[in-house]
Amino acid sequence: MNKTIEKIALTLLNLFFITACAFVLVPILYALSVSLNAQGGLLGDNFRFIPRDLTFDHYRAVLFEHNLLLWFRNTAILAVASVSISLLVSVPGAYSLSRFRFGGQKSVVRCLLLLHAFPAILSMFAIFRLMSPMCLVNTRMGLLIIYIGTMTVFGLLNLKGYFDALPVEVEEAAAIDGAAVWNLIIRILLPLARPAVIVSGVMVLIFVWNEYIFAITFMTGAASYTLSAGLFSLQATEMTGSWPVFSAASIIVSLPILIIFFATQKYMTSGLTAGGVKG
């Protein structure tokens, strides 16, 4: 009897999640349908998810008539630099906070938590005032500093929790066997912390890829736009924008992140949850 109830409950739970996923996919399917619709309509009585007149002209227009490839390059440069520098800083920093004891350690962690919880948009005016005298406004370096400063804190907190969950006995055993400090970190700790490192890198990548507020505020001109700012320029107003072109650009922009997410999906659960075992 109990097994029957469990099977019914599991079936209902699966149906619930399938229904929820279907609702989530509706906007994506709608955007895909609009991007492939030769009639170019956004709303209509005869709307269908599978258009009668299929066309790839909107995708061709996005790739060859707009600056999407330039925006893609700008975003890719920022993303690669942000991920690399954030991990180079957060991995040794998180290990130091996890393994070494020093005065004010708890205060440092609390300050990091406060910084991570503080909405970045509230500090925009202060950041602008700081960067303006240094001529960092409307420069890739200025935007890179903002991204690194924002996401390094996340990397520190996430990786610190993961290092806290790793048993110290592994390091002690390696040290007894004569492993040097760098060999201990590179050959033992980093492979063990691979899920957390990969997840931290993916989260930084997603943040940079989708970030809009700072990109549109600190960068001016179509040549310096990132993907999010460029997408907004494609549909700035309902009078000049083209919804099919905007939908096609949105689908293209989402594909790289979707591919990376599915490629690293097996690390996502362990990388995000294992760091919460210890504070």
Buried (B, 14 or more C-beta within 10 A) or exposed (E): EEEEEEEEEEEEEEEEEEEEEEEEEEEEEBBBBBBBBBEBBBEEEEBEEEBEEEBEBBBEBBBEEBBBEBBBEBBBBBBEBBBEBBBEBBBEBBBBBBBEEEEEEEEBBEEBEEBBEEEBEEBBEEBBEBBEEEEBBBBBEBBBBBBBBBBBBBBBBBBBBBBBBBEEEEBEEBEEEEBEEEEBBEEBBEEBBBBBBBBBBBBBBBBBBBBEEBBBBBBEEEEBBBBBBBBBBBBEEEEEEBBBBBBBBBBBBBEBBEEBEEEBEEBBEBBBBBBEEEE
